[in-house]
Amino acid sequence: MNSLGINLSGNALHGVDQRVEELLSNHFASRLLERDHTLWGPEAEAEASQRLGWVDPFDAAFELIPQITQLREQLADKGITRVVLAGMGGSSLGAEVMARAAGVRLDVVDSTDPELVGSILAAGVADTVFVISSKSGSTAETDAARRAFTQALQDAGLTPGDHLIAVTDPGSPLESLARDHQYTAVFEADPTIGGRYSALSAFGLVPAGLAGVELTTIVDDAEAASHSLYEDDETNPALRAAAVLGAGAPSRNKLIITNFDQALPGFGDWIEQLIAESTGKHGTGFLPVIVEPGAVENRSHDEDVIHLHLIADPGESQATLNPEDPRDDEVQIYGSLGAQLVFWEVTTVAAASLIGVNPFDQPDVESAKVATRAVLAEPTTPEPPQISTAEFDLFGPAGLLGDVEATGEAQQILTEVFTVLGTVLEDDSYLAVQAYTNRLRQQHLTRLRPALARRYGRPVTFGWGPRFLHSTGQFHKGGPATGVFIQITADSELDLQIPGLNYSFAELITAQAAGDGSVLTETGQPVVRIHLKDRSAAIETLINAAEQI
């Protein structure tokens, strides 16, 4: 199904024609197809000139698919049928959404939580191929996972190279290491494709295809959809979607996104990274707020008061929108997975041009990495918690938490903490919940998002640490400094030393939370950290506290 389209209604139509005209008069779509690196202004030219390979990746993709299929068959002949992907951000999210949409198993390690890594290893390694995916070849989280997987293979008496595959840019440290250690395969990705635009490159296709995703239809649909997306035409759906975003900027910078999981499971995680990391810089940008299917969020002046309904098959579930009804403020996008991948890439770079930012850099992502390295290099005595109970320790600004009653039941104390946090949320604020725990085993933590959104009447996001550092983390530090942050960290019953390094996974994830927290604090945004001493019991207490505010 190659259909791709857009419906707008109500306030979503306001200002759209003017912003579409700007893109048309600039011949944005046709110049993008020609890989014109001047579309985003002089300051972006150097970066953009090296980052437009994603515009037309289809021939390379079709050449790659038979290689992936052949490798999958060869692995199966050896009894290797389980695929584990280690990668962060764009190196994992595209493949993960393809696998989820196809209903095939792909185990993704985009965390340094020791319990998550331990659970992957506990499932066994003899039947597993580990895909190590990193554009730079030096991503800290991915390198830590690689070291752990290699050691586990050695401990099992296996030849590590027989169970390892690398996807990376040519000339990267990972490419050299993989060839030196005779990995089963080394896939050199197109260096002109940036990470968050890489779903239709080797970074997305190799792990998804090895897991069993039928790739040809996805690439076919993407190529078919691209024809309309590179036309300078007022009906171009990507230009119209970008115009909706541009018409609301800069005052409306929260983008409510709903109904993803009804049609394309996990697609919200992919688009969240694409939009937030591409646009959230220089004090502007758009913050995607991924909302549960069927949830109704409060709408306010600083939100792009639209809902995006992504529909896999317009013939089955396309809604009818009334453009004359001002209460029906919606943007509805319909199309297959492949079509929507390329649609959102074009939409994002077009919106970036309208607000004047470079969609291909991530200047504030590095700050958290630098802070993390500093914590690991020179560990300091941690500051005492503001409040300590048997279930959790609470850290944060004394001026914010000083009025919280430190006695009583743990749940009562947490409820009071959530209440106090509400007092610092302003009319343009958002709340970001950041859980540095095991997303494979503690999915129920996501219940915090809707509970707090109902309580505060403000946009609330939820991110798993440290993977959000490679997506919304850019907006948190580079976008408008209007965030309020809740970090959730936790003790672990299991810890794993990272082979060849002088710290463990528990120490690494703790340093990542501390590093990002310090950078956020330097921007003047409040950060409260809730450290759980017993994951199981404390998580239930935390959720109950939020749901009973």
N, C-alpha and C positions, 0 to 999 in steps of 0.2 A: 504494500500500500504506500504509494508515493505522495499522497495528497498532503499539502501543507497550507494552512491558512490562518487568518486572524479575524476575530470579531471584536469590535469595540462598542461600548455603550456608555451612556451617562457622562459623568465627569471625565472619564477616560478619553473622551473626544476633545476636550477643551485644549486648545493650543496645538493640537496634533498637526493640522494642515500647515501651520506656519513652520514648525520644525521639520516636517517632511520636505517642504519647499527648500529649506536651507540645505538639506542633504542632496536634493535633486539639483539645485543650482550649482552645487559643488561637484556634481557627478560622482558622488561618493561611491556608489555601488560599482560602477564600471571601473573606476580608478582602483578600487580595492582588488578587483579581479586581475588588474594589470600589476598588482603588487606595488602600488605607488606609496612609498614610505613617507611622503610629505603630508599625508592626510591629517596628522595629529599635531602639526606645528613643528617649528625648528628644533625645539628642545627634545623632541621625540624621534627625530629623523635617524640618528645613529642607531638607536635600539630597534626601531621599526624596520630598518633596512635589513636586519638580520632575523626577523621574527614573522615573516609572512608566508612561510612554506605551507601552513595549514589551509590557505585559501583554496588550493587545488591539489589535495593529497591523493586523489582517487586512483591514478595510474599506479603509483607506488603501492597503494593499499592492495590493489588487485594482484600485483606481482608478489606481494608478501603472503597472501592467503594460502596458496598451494604449499609454500614452505612450512607454514605453521601446521597445516593439515598433515603433511608428511611427517613432521617431527612428532606430532601427537600420536600418530600410528606407531612410530618407532618406539616411543616411550611405552605405549600400551603393550607392545610385544615383549617388553622387559618387565612387565608387571607394575609399571609406574603410572598410576592413574589419578592420583591426588595432586592438585596444583595449589601451591601456596605462593602468594604474591607479597613481596616486601617492597613497599614504595609509599611515598608520601605525596599528598596533593594530587597534581595532575598525573603522577606516575602510578596512581592506583584507582582514582575515582572513576575514570572512564571505563576501565575494564570491569570494575565492580558493578556499575550500573548495567552494563551489557549482560553480565552473568545473571544478575538478579532478574532482569527482564526476560531472559531466556529460561529461567528456572534451573540453572545448573550450578553446581557447587564450585566456588572459588574462595579459598580461605585467604583473607587479606590481613596482613600485619602492617598497620600504619600507626603503631603505638609502641611506646617503650615501657608500658605497664608490665611488670614481671609476671603477673598472673596470666595475662593474655598470651605473652610469648611462651610461658610454660605450658599453657593448655594446647597450643599448637604443637609443641614438641611431644607432649604426652600422648598425642594421637598416633605417634610413630613416624618414622622417616623412611623406612625401606621402600614404601610404595609411593613416595612423594618426590615431586620435582619442585624446587624452590626457584622462583623467578625473582631475581634481584634487579629492581628497576629504579634507576636514578639517572636523570639527565646529566647532572654535574659529575656523577660517579663518586661523590663524596658526601652525600646527604647523611647526617649523623645518625638519624634513626634507622635508616636503611642499612647503613654500614654495621651498626650494632646487631641488627637482626641477621645479617649475613654471617657475622662472626659466630653468633650462637648456632645458626643452622649448620655451618661448616663443622663446628666442634661436635655437634650432635651426630652428624654423619660419621665422623671419625670414631666417635665413641661406640657407634653401632657396628664398627668394622667394615664400613662401606667406603668406596672411593668417592670423595665429595664431588669431584667434577662430574661424575655420572648423574648427579642429582641436582646440578646447579645450572641455571641459564641466566645470562645477563642481557638486559636491555638498557642501553646507554648511548650517549653521544660519542662519535668517533674521537679517539685521542684522550678520553677521560681516564682517570685512575682506575675506574672499575673495568674498563675495556682491557687495559694492560694486565690487571690482576687476573681477569677471567681467562685471558689467553695463556698467561703464564701457568695457571693452574688447570688448564685443559677442561674448561666448562663444556658441557654437552653442546651448547650453542651460545653464540654471542651475536645479538641483533644490534646493529648500529642504526640508531634513529637519525632522522633528518635534523641536523643541528639548527635549521632555520625555523623549527616549530617549537614554540615555548611550551612549558609544561602544561598549563591549564588549557591550551588549545590542541592537546596532543591525543585526544581520544581516538581519532581516526588514523593515527600513526602507529608505529610499532609499540609504543607505550600502552595503548589501549588494546590493540588487536592481538598481540602475542599472548599475553596471559588469558584474555577472554577466549581466544581460539583454542589454546591448549586445554582450557577447562571444558570445551565442548560447545561454545557458542557458534551458531551458524553465521558467519561474518559477511558472506556475499550479499545477503539481503540488506544488511545494515549499510554497507558501503554503496550499494545500488540506490537505496532510498536517499542517502545523503547526496549523492551526485545528482540525482533527478531533481531534488529540492533546490540545489545550488543554482540551477539555471535561472529561476525567478529571483533569487536573492542577490544576484549580481547585475540586475537590470535597474537602470535609472527610471523607475516607473512609480507613480504615486500609489499603486496597489501592492508594491513590494512589501511583504509582511514584516520583514526584518526592519525596514526603514520606518514603518508605522509603529512597531513596538518600541524602537529606539526613540521615536518622536514622543511617545507617551512618557518615557522616562525623562527626556530632555525638557518637556513642557513643564514638568513638576519641579525640576531642579532650580536652585539648590535647596529651597525650603522644604520640599517633600522628598526626603531621602530614605524613607523606610519602604521597602517593597514587600508587601504581604503576598506570599506564594502558597497556594493551597491545591489540594487534590492531586498532587504528584503520585502518591502511593496508590491511588485507585487505578492508575493506568500504567505508569512507569515507575516501579518501585526503586527508590534510591536516587531518582533523578534530581531530587531537591538538593542532595549533598553535592552533586556535580555542578549544578547551576549556581549554588551558593558560593562555591569557590571561584567560579568563572567571573561572576559579577562583582563580588566583594573585593577580590584581589586585583581585578582589572581597573576598577573605578575608585576604590577607597584610598585616596592620596591627596596631599596638598589641601587638607581640610574639607574635602568634598567627597562625593561618591554616593553609592546606593548600598544600603544594608539589606540583604535578603532576610526575611523572617519566614522560616519554613513552618507552616501551620499544619496540624494534623487534619486528615480528611474529615470534612464535615464540621470543623471548628469554625466558630464565628468570632472574629477578633473585633475589639473596639477600634473604631476609626477616628482619627484626629487630624489636625491641620498639617502635621509634618509627615504624614504618611502619603505615599502615592496610593491613593485610595482605590486600589484595584486588586482584584484577585486573578491569578493566572490559573486557568484550568487546562492542564495538559492532557490531551485525549489521544489515546493510541489509535482509535478507529472512529473517525467522524461519522461514519455511517451508522454506528451503533449508539453513540452517546453524545453527539454534538448538541449542545443546548441552543435554544432560540433566545437571543437577546433583543430587547426593545431599545433602539437608540434614543427614543424619545423619553424614556423613563429615567429621570435624574437619580433615582434611588438605586439604579442598577449600574454601579460603577465597576465595570469589569473589563478585563482583557482576557479573551479566550483564545488560546493557541491550540490548534489541533494538527496532528501529524505523527508519523511513526518515529521510533527512536532515532534512526539514522537521520531523518529529515530534521528532527528537533536539535540534534547535536550541532549541525551546521547552522541552523537558524539562530540559535542562541549565541554562537560565536560571532556571527555577523551583527546581530543585534547589539551585542556588548561593545564591539569596537566602534559601531556607529554612535551609540550613546556616549561613549568616551569622547568622541570627537565633538559632540554637542556641548559637553561640559568642560572641554579643554584639558583633558588629562591623557597621558601616555598609557594605553591599556596593556603594555607589554613589560613594564618594569614592576618591581615590588620593593621600593626603597626602604620600607619600614619592617619588612620581614627579618632582615639581617640583625636588627637591633636586639631582638629576643635571643637570637643565636649567640651574639656576642655576650650578652648578659649571662646566658647559660654556661658558656665556656668559662666566664669569670668565676661563677659559683663553684664549678667543678675544680678549677685550678687552685682556688684559695678558699676552701670551706671556712665559714665563720660560725661562731656560736649563734645558734638561732635565737631570735628574740622570744621572750616568754609569751605565751598566749594571753590574750585579754581575758578569756574565760576558759576554764578547763573542767570537763566532766569525765565520767567514766567512759562515755561513748565518743566524745569529740573534744578537740581543741579549737578555739576560735581566735583568729588573728585579724587585725584590721586597724584602721585609724582610731586612736583613743577618743578623739572628738566625736566620732560617729557611734562607737560601741560603748562609750562610757556610761550611758544611761541604761544599758541593758542589765536587768537584774540577774546576777550571777548565781543565784540560788534557785532551787526548785527542780522540777523534772526537766530532763534534757529536751523533750519535745516542747515544753512550755518556753524554755529559753530560746530555742530556735524560732519558734513562732514570733517571739518578741524581736529577734534579730531581723526576721523578714519584715516585720512591721516598721522597724526603724529604717531599714533600707528604702522603704517606700517614701520616706520623708525627704530623701535626697533626689528622687526622680522628678525632674522638671518637665515642662511641656514639650521639650524637644529631646528628652532623654530616652535611652533604651537600656534594658537590663540584659546582660550576657551571662549565662550560666555555663561554666567551663568545668567539665568533669574529667579529671585525670585518673580514670579508673578503667576497668576492663569492659569495653563496650560490647564484647561478645557475651558476657555473663550478667551484666548489670544494666540491661536495656530499660528496666523499669525506672531508672533515674530520669528518663526523658519525661516522666509524668510531672516533673517540676515545672517544665515550660508552660503548659496550659494552666496549671494551678496558679503560678505567679502572674501570668498574663491576666487572668480573671481578677486577681487581687489588686493589681496595680493599674489596669487599664492602659498600659503602655506596651510597646513592642518588646517581646522577650525572645531571645534566641537561646539555642542550646548547642554546645559544641563539645566533642570529645577531645581531650588533650592527650598528646600534643598535636593531633592531626589538624585541628583548627588553626594552629599557628601558620600553616601553609595555605590558609584560605581566608577566613574572616579575620584572622590575626592582622592582616594588612590594613583592613578598614578600622579595626580597633585603635591602631596607633597612627594611621595616616589619614583617616577620615575625620569628620567633626568630632571634637573631644567631648562628647555628650554621653558617654557610656558609664554604667555602673556595673561592676563585675563581681560575681560570686565564683571563686575558685573552690572546687571540691577535690581534695587530695585524700589519700587513704593509706593506712598501713597495709602491708601485704604479708600473708602467711608464708609466701614463697618469694625468694629473691634469687637472681641469677647473676653471677659475675659475667661481665662481657669479656670474652677471651681477647687477650692482647691489650686490654685497657686497664687502668687502675681504679675503675669504678664499676658499680653494678647497675642493672636496669633500674632498681629502686632509687639509687642515688641519681641516676640520669633524669628520670621523670620528675623527681623532687626538684632538681636543679632547673629543669625546664619551667616548672610552675613558678619557682622563685624568680627566675630570670625574667619571664614575661610579666609577672606581677610588678617587679621593680620598674620595668619600662613603662607600664601603664600608669603606675603611681607618679612617675616623672612627668607624665602628660597632664597631671592634675585630676585624673579620673579616680573615683573611689574603688578600692579593691578590698573585698572581705574574703578571707580564706577559712573554709570549714574543713578541718582535718579529721577524718573518721578513723577511730582506733580499731573498731570491729566493723568490717565492711557490711556484712549481712544485717546485723542488728541496727547499726547506725544509719544505714541507707533507708530502712523502713521508718525509722524515727524522723529522718529528714523529710521524706515524702509526706508523712502524716502531718508534720508541722506546716508544710506549705499548703496542703489541701484543706487544713482546718483553720486557716487564717480567718 
